[in-house]
Amino acid sequence: MLGEFKNIFKVACIYMATIIGAGFASGQEIMQFFSSYYEGGFYGIILAGILFSIIGYVVLDKVYCERIRNYEEFLFPTVGWFLGWVMEILVTMFMISVFCIMIAGAGGIISDKLCIPYYFAVLIVALLCALVFFTEIKGIVNISSVITPILILGILGFGLYIIISKEMAVFNFSGAISKVTDNWFFSSLLYVSYNSITSVVVMCSLLPYLKDRKTAALGGIFGGVMLCFMAIIINFAIYLFYPHIATEDLPVMGMVDSYSVVLGNVYTVILLLAMFVSALTSGFGFVERISSKININKKIVILVICAISIPLSSVGFSGLISTIYPVFGYMGMFMVFVIVIQLFTKVPAYVSVEEKKRNYCRLSAKQKGRTRPLKKI
């Protein structure tokens, strides 16, 4: 029983690690996508939690049942050849964008705290990411399994501490936080859409860690529920401090600093871990995409990507969330729609590797217009 729970928790942690990035841990995402809609923000968070649970359940269940080992095996049979390539380009662009921004954010914090040159700090973070990438998905899983529980406890602990300690009327707004869209429902959909781009890529690599169908399903559902609970805590804390933190790049950091410098330093570490995990998951997904398309040693791809990310890491943190994230959110809505639709379709209990290859080859041949019979596998 304990071993089964550990497997479920490990899968859930990896799923949550793709979403609990710096934007989530800092409160910037929650403030822009939910808090700006006042009480509607809570409805938006509940909707996002439900969608995250559905996406985690559907994708991981499909990965286990159909023995999917990479993103292409999930994407192309699902949406077709043309749309599959469009989504491939979208995913690749998004992951390199997030990777560069998270390296920039982590480098900026290290530079401020240690008083070292900014680009030297960025270089340190990029090298750490490269070392983890060399260990493949195993390293990502191990680090996510350790760091994600720390992030969960840290976010919940600081969030609850702020709520309990703060003496101020809730929902007492004297102004307005800038909104991503005109209503909480659409804002929630955008939030789920762009976060799902990276999470689906990483989940498609988790077959070796899915011991059975129950582990796959519950891992996805538990991850969505925990994300919802943490977002509610952060959202509540933001309401307590508004309008003082409305212009903060790192709202939660601003709240914690108002209590104690020591607590602020502790949360700085939590924020760094969140940025590091987000950089790892998005960067690893990007490496997988590029290395599968180009016949080059993966280690060379890793070094090149980490090297070019240093000069590219110059976009502002809050600027990313308010501009780039919504754009990719609109593009990613199709992926979310396709995944949710699959909730109502029958998924076989198990598909053999041979049968999966036959189905994939038939689909590829049909889409490419081939008429000759397929070779026997």
DALINBEL-V425275 format. One record per pair of residues at least 4 apart in sequence whose ideal C-beta (glycine too) atoms are under 7 Angstrom apart, sorted by sequence separation. I is the first residue (numbers start at 1). J is the second residue. If there is no record, write none. Layout:
BEGIN
<<I J> <I J>>
END
This chain:
BEGIN
<<1 5> <2 6> <3 7> <4 8> <5 9> <6 10> <7 11> <8 12> <9 13> <10 14> <11 15> <12 16> <13 17> <16 20> <20 24> <22 26> <27 31> <28 32> <29 33> <30 34> <31 35> <32 36> <37 41> <40 44> <41 45> <42 46> <43 47> <44 48> <45 49> <46 50> <47 51> <48 52> <49 53> <50 54> <51 55> <52 56> <53 57> <54 58> <55 59> <56 60> <57 61> <58 62> <59 63> <60 64> <61 65> <62 66> <69 73> <71 75> <72 76> <74 78> <75 79> <79 83> <80 84> <81 85> <82 86> <83 87> <84 88> <85 89> <86 90> <87 91> <88 92> <89 93> <90 94> <91 95> <92 96> <93 97> <94 98> <95 99> <96 100> <97 101> <98 102> <99 103> <100 104> <101 105> <102 106> <103 107> <104 108> <105 109> <106 110> <107 111> <108 112> <109 113> <110 114> <116 120> <118 122> <119 123> <120 124> <121 125> <122 126> <123 127> <124 128> <125 129> <126 130> <127 131> <128 132> <129 133> <130 134> <135 139> <137 141> <138 142> <139 143> <140 144> <141 145> <142 146> <143 147> <144 148> <147 151> <148 152> <149 153> <150 154> <151 155> <152 156> <153 157> <154 158> <155 159> <156 160> <157 161> <158 162> <159 163> <160 164> <161 165> <162 166> <168 172> <183 187> <184 188> <185 189> <186 190> <187 191> <188 192> <189 193> <190 194> <191 195> <192 196> <195 199> <196 200> <198 202> <199 203> <200 204> <206 210> <211 215> <213 217> <214 218> <215 219> <216 220> <217 221> <218 222> <219 223> <220 224> <221 225> <222 226> <223 227> <224 228> <225 229> <226 230> <227 231> <228 232> <229 233> <230 234> <231 235> <232 236> <233 237> <234 238> <235 239> <236 240> <237 241> <238 242> <241 245> <242 246> <250 254> <251 255> <252 256> <253 257> <254 258> <259 263> <260 264> <261 265> <262 266> <263 267> <264 268> <266 270> <267 271> <268 272> <269 273> <270 274> <271 275> <272 276> <273 277> <274 278> <275 279> <276 280> <277 281> <278 282> <279 283> <280 284> <281 285> <282 286> <283 287> <284 288> <285 289> <286 290> <287 291> <288 292> <289 293> <290 294> <296 300> <298 302> <299 303> <300 304> <301 305> <302 306> <303 307> <304 308> <305 309> <308 312> <309 313> <315 319> <316 320> <318 322> <319 323> <320 324> <321 325> <323 327> <324 328> <325 329> <326 330> <327 331> <328 332> <329 333> <332 336> <333 337> <334 338> <335 339> <336 340> <337 341> <338 342> <351 355> <352 356> <353 357> <354 358> <355 359> <356 360> <357 361> <358 362> <359 363> <360 364> <361 365> <362 366> <363 367> <364 368> <19 24> <20 25> <23 28> <24 29> <30 35> <31 36> <63 68> <68 73> <76 81> <79 84> <111 116> <116 121> <181 186> <210 215> <291 296> <296 301> <315 320> <320 325> <351 356> <365 370> <23 29> <24 30> <35 41> <62 68> <68 74> <111 117> <181 187> <210 216> <245 251> <248 254> <34 41> <37 44> <111 118> <132 139> <180 187> <238 245> <256 263> <257 264> <291 298> <76 84> <79 87> <132 140> <256 264> <75 84> <181 190> <245 254> <365 374> <34 44> <108 118> <111 121> <180 190> <245 255> <291 301> <34 45> <63 74> <107 118> <110 121> <132 143> <253 264> <256 267> <287 298> <290 301> <62 74> <75 87> <362 374> <238 251> <361 374> <107 121> <110 124> <241 255> <253 267> <287 301> <107 122> <252 267> <287 302> <104 122> <107 125> <234 252> <237 255> <253 271> <287 305> <103 122> <106 125> <286 305> <358 377> <357 377> <250 271> <103 125> <283 305> <103 126> <354 377> <15 56> <11 60> <137 205> <141 209> <171 239> <175 243> <249 317> <170 239> <173 242> <174 243> <177 246> <249 318> <170 240> <175 246> <168 240> <160 233> <163 236> <152 226> <156 230> <159 233> <163 237> <166 240> <155 230> <159 234> <162 237> <156 233> <163 240> <152 230> <159 237> <162 240> <155 234> <202 281> <22 102> <21 102> <22 105> <198 281> <202 285> <198 282> <201 285> <198 285> <162 255> <158 252> <165 259> <158 256> <98 198> <94 197> <95 198> <94 198> <91 197> <158 267> <91 201> <154 270> <151 270> <151 273> <150 273> <151 274> <25 151> <147 273> <14 141> <17 144> <20 148> <148 277> <14 144> <25 155> <71 201> <74 204> <147 277> <13 144> <17 148> <20 151> <194 325> <197 328> <13 145> <16 148> <39 171> <38 171> <71 204> <144 277> <70 204> <194 328> <10 145> <13 148> <38 173> <70 205> <194 329> <197 332> <200 335> <13 149> <68 204> <190 326> <193 329> <196 332> <143 280> <47 185> <69 207> <191 329> <194 332> <197 335> <68 207> <190 329> <193 332> <196 335> <36 176> <44 184> <48 188> <52 192> <63 203> <67 207> <140 280> <190 330> <193 333> <196 336> <36 177> <43 184> <44 185> <47 188> <51 192> <55 196> <59 200> <63 204> <140 281> <35 177> <36 178> <36 179> <41 184> <44 187> <48 191> <60 203> <63 206> <64 207> <193 336> <40 184> <44 188> <48 192> <59 203> <63 207> <140 284> <189 333> <192 336> <31 177> <32 178> <60 206> <64 210> <180 326> <33 180> <37 184> <63 210> <32 180> <65 213> <132 280> <64 213> <37 187> <60 210> <129 279> <133 283> <129 280> <133 284> <61 213> <64 216> <63 216> <33 187> <129 283> <133 287> <61 216> <113 268> <60 216> <61 217> <33 190> <60 217> <33 191> <60 219> <109 268> <57 217> <60 220> <59 220> <29 191> <109 271> <56 219> <57 220> <109 272> <56 220> <57 221> <56 221> <134 299> <106 272> <53 220> <56 223> <53 221> <56 224> <134 302> <106 275> <133 302> <105 275> <106 276> <52 223> <53 224> <52 224> <53 225> <130 302> <102 275> <106 279> <130 303> <49 224> <52 227> <19 195> <49 225> <102 278> <103 279> <130 306> <102 279> <129 306> <49 227> <49 228> <18 198> <19 199> <48 228> <98 278> <99 279> <102 282> <126 306> <18 199> <46 228> <45 228> <48 231> <99 282> <126 309> <15 199> <18 202> <98 282> <99 283> <126 310> <45 231> <45 232> <95 282> <99 286> <123 310> <14 202> <15 203> <122 310> <42 232> <45 235> <95 285> <96 286> <95 286> <119 310> <122 313> <14 206> <42 235> <41 235> <92 286> <11 206> <92 289> <11 209> <91 289> <10 209> <11 210> <35 235> <30 231> <34 235> <35 238> <7 211> <11 215> <15 219> <30 234> <35 239> <15 220> <30 235> <103 309> <107 313> <8 215> <12 219> <16 223> <27 234> <31 238> <7 215> <11 219> <15 223> <19 227> <30 238> <100 309> <104 313> <8 218> <12 222> <16 226> <99 309> <103 313> <104 314> <8 219> <12 223> <16 227> <27 238> <104 315> <100 312> <101 313> <105 317> <100 313> <8 222> <12 226> <101 315> <101 317> <70 288> <101 320> <31 251> <28 249> <28 250> <28 251> <26 250> <27 251> <26 251> <27 252> <26 252> <26 253> <97 324> <94 328> <90 331> <25 270> <26 271> <25 271> <87 335> <22 271> <25 274> <24 274> <22 274> <21 274> <22 275> <20 274> <21 275> <22 278> <21 278> <79 338> <17 277> <78 338> <18 281> <17 281> <59 339> <62 342> <55 336> <58 339> <65 347> <77 359> <65 348> <77 360> <55 339> <58 342> <65 349> <67 351> <51 336> <58 343> <62 347> <65 350> <66 351> <54 340> <61 347> <65 351> <67 353> <77 363> <81 367> <73 360> <76 363> <80 367> <32 321> <54 343> <67 356> <28 318> <32 322> <66 356> <29 321> <28 321> <23 321>>
END
